[in-house]
Amino acid sequence: MSLAVGSNPVNLSAAAQRVARPRTYLMCRPTYFDVTYEINAWMHADVEVDRELAMRQWEDLRSTYLDLGNTVEVIEGVPGQPDMVFAANAGTVVGGRVVAAKFLRPERTGEEAPYRAWFAARYPEMVIPEYVNEGEGDYLWTGSALLAGSGFRTDPKEHTETAASLGVPLVPLELVSPSFYHLDTALAVLADDQIAYLPEAFSHASQQVLRDRFPDAIIATRADADWFGLNATSDGRNVVVAAQAEQLQRDLTAAGYRPVPVDVSEFRKAGGGIKCCTLELRG
C-alpha cells in the first residue's frame, strides 16, 4: 500500500519495517575550526566563526550518535587545518578497505597525512588514489553500489580506481550547482538503496539515472537543501538531520523514518553539515 505526501510517494508496508542498525563513525574535534579562506560557495572569510558554539554543536552531534547506540571514534584536529573537522572527506571505507582522500585544493592537503596515519594504524588495506578523491564527500554507499559524484571536486577518472579498490559496483553522478559541490550536500542515503536528493543539483542525465534507480526517493526542497538537510546520516531508521530542514523532516516521518534534528549551523559557514562531520567506518 502506498500514498502520496506532497510530491513524495510513501510505501506504508516498507515504512513499518524500518530497522536501525548501529554504525561506527569517525569524527574530528573542531578545535581549530575556522573560515580563513574561500573554496566553496558558502565560505566567506569575513564571516566570524563562533568556535565555542561550533564545539557545543559538534559535541551535541557526537552525543546524539552515542545515544542512538552508535560507536564514535575521534581524531584530534591539526593546527592550520580548519576544515579537518569534516571527516567525511578523509576517505571511503567499505568492507574494511580504505581509499584515502586526495584533495583538490591546496588549503586542505595538510589533512591527508593525519587521516592516512589514522587509517593505516587500523586497516591493513589502504589505497592512496592517483587522482583527486574527496572521500565520502563524493562517494556514498547504498548497500549495493557506490554513488560517485563529480563535477567540482572528485575527478571522474578516480571512479574506476575506487570501485576496483573497494570491490564494489559504482554509479557515476554529475553535480552541476556550485552550492552543492559534494555529493553528500545534494543526496542522502537513508537505508539500503533508499535515498533523498535534490534533482536540480544534478545534470539532466544524472537526474534520469536517479529516477530510474530510486523511483521511491524523497525529493527535497531547495530551502531544506540550502540548510544542508541532505547532509544527513541514517542508521536505516533514525535520520540525523539539520534542525532547520523542517519539510524534509516531515517527509522522512511520512516515509517511516524517525528524524533526529540537530543544529550544526555554525559549520554551514564553511559549507558543511552533519554528514560532512561524519565518516562511516564499514567493516
N, C-alpha and C positions, 0 to 999 in steps of 0.2 A: 504494500500500500504506500502511496506517496501523495504529497500535496505540495502546493507552491507557497512559499513565504517570500513576498517581494518578487524578485526575479530568480530566486534560488529554489529548485525543487528539493523536497525533503523526503527521504526514504525512511518511513517510520520503523519498519522492521529492522533495518540496519542500525538506526539510532538506538534501538533498545539493546543492541549488542556491543556498544562501545565499551572497550576494556582498557583500563590503564595498565601499562607495562613500565615499571620503573626504569629510568635511564641513568647513565653515567655521563656527567658533564665536566668539561674543563672551563674554568673562568679565571680571569686575570684581575687582580685587585687594582682599582683605578687610582693608585697612589699618585701617579704622575699625569693623570688625565688632564687635558687642556686642549684648546684650539689655538694653535700658533701658526698654522698655515692653512691654505685653502686648496684642497684636492678633490672636492666634490661640490655639488650644487648647494649643499646645506651648510657648508663651513664658511664662516665669516670671522676672520682673525680679530676683528674689532669688537666681537661679542664676548663679554666676560663670562667665564665659567665659574660656577659655584662648586668648588671641589668638595666642600663638606656635604652639600646636598647630593652631589654625584656619589659620594661614598655611601651615604644613607640609602640612596635608591639602589645601588649595587648590592648592599647588604640585604635589603628587602627582597631583591630578586633571588639572591642566594638562599635566604631563609625560606622563601616560597618553594623553591625546588626541594629543599630538605623536608619541609612539612608535607610535601606530596609524595615522599618516600624515595626520592631520587638520591643518588650519590654525587657529590660535587668535589672535584679536585680543584685546587687553587695554585696558580703560578703567580709569583710576585712580578710586578712591573719593573721596568728598567728606566732609569733617568734618561730623559731626552727622547723617549718613545711614548708620546701621549696617546697614540691610538692602539697601544698594545692591549688595552682593556677589551678590544674587540677580538676576542679569542676565536670566534668562528672563522676568521680569515687565516688562522695559523696553519690549517691543513685540512685533510679529509681522512677520516678513519672508518673503514668498513671491514668487518671480519678480522679485526686485529692487524690489518695492513694500513700503513700510513703513506699518504702522498703529502709531503710538506709543501708549504707555500713558497712562492717566489713572487715578490711584489713588483707591481708596475712602477710605482712612484718611489723615487729615492728617499723620500721622507719616511718611508715605512720599512726600508730594507734592514734597518737595525733590529727589527723584531724577529728576523729569520733565525739568527743564531740561538737566542734563548729558547725559542719554541722548539727548534730542531734538537737541541740538547735535552729538553724535557721529553720529547718523543723517543729519542734514542735510548734513554735510560729505562724505558718501559716497553718498547716494542722492538722485536728483532728485525722486523721488515719495515724499512722506511725508504721511500723513493724521493730523491731530490729532482724536481722537474726541470726539464730543459727550457721550457717556455713559461711565460707568466701564468701563474695559477694562484688565485686568492682564496683557496680553501673552500670552506662551506659558505663563504660569501656567494660563490657561483656554482657550487655543487651541492645538490640536495638529494638525499637518498629516500626513495619512496617505498622501499621494502622489496621492490623487484627491479628497479632501474635507477640510474643516477641521472637526474635532471641537471643539465650543464649549461650555464649561462655564458654569454659572451656579448661583446659589443662595446664595452667600456674598459674592463679590467682583464679578466682571464682571456688568454689567447686561444682561439678555437683550435689552433694546432696542438695545444696541450691536451685536448679532449681524448685523443686516441691513446696517448701515453697513460693518462689517468685511468681510463677504462681498463686497459690491459694490466696495469699495475694492481688494480683492485680486483680484477677478475669479474667485472660486472658489465651488463649492457648499459649503454649511455644514450640519452635523448638530448640532442643539442637544441638550445633555445636562444634566440637573438633578442637582446634588450635594445630598446630604441629611445627611451626617455632618460635624459641626464639626471632627473630626480630619482630614478630607480636604476642606479648604476651597478648594483649587485643583484643577483637573482633573489637572494633572501630578503630584499626590500620589496619585491613585487609578487612573491609566491611563498606560501607556507604549506608544508606537508603536515596534514592533520592526523592521518592514520595510514595504514598500508594502502597505497595507490589512491588516496583521497587528499585533495588539496583545496586551497583557496587562493585566488590570484586576481590581479588587476589586468584585464586584457590590454588596455592602451599602453602598458609598459613594454609590450612585445611587438615584434614585426607581424605583419599580416600572416605570413607563412607559419610563424610560431604560434600565433593565436589559433590557427586551424589545427595544428598538432595538439595543442592543449584541449581544444574542444573534442577532438576525436578520441584522445586518450583518457580524458577525465570529464565525461558528459555530465556527471553529477557534482561538479566542482561548485564551491561557493564563490560567487563573483563579488568582489569587494568594491566599495565605493572609493572614489578618488579621495574624498575627505578622510576616510579611515586609513587609506594607504599613506597619505601625507603625514599622518601621525605614527607611521611605522607600525600600523596594525598588523600588516602581513609579516612583519619581522617578529614572528611568534614561534614558540616551541610547543610541542604536543607530546603527550605520552600515549596517545590513542584515545583518551577520554578528556583529560584535563588540558586545556589550551591556555598557556600563559601568554597573555596578550596585553598590548598597550591599553591602559585605563581609559584613554581618550577615544579609542575606536569603538564607539557605542553601537553603531549599526552592525558591525562585524560581530560583536558580542551577542546581539540578538539573533543573527543568522546562525552563529555557532550553537546557541541554545536550541534553536528550532531544528537543527540537524542532529541533535542528541549529544552534543559535546557540552562540557562544563567549562565555560570561560573563567579564567582566574586573572582578573585585571591587576596589573602592576604599573606604577608610574615610574618610567625611566626617562622622562622628558629632558633631563639635563644632557643625556647622551645624544639626543636629537640634534643638538648644536654642532655635533661632529658628523652627522649623517648616520647615526647608529641607533639601535634599539635593543630589544630583549634578545633576539636571535644573534645579533652581532656580538653580544657579550657572552655567547654560549656556544661552545663546540661540543658536539656529541661524540663520545668515545664508544664505538661499537666493537665489541669483542676484544 
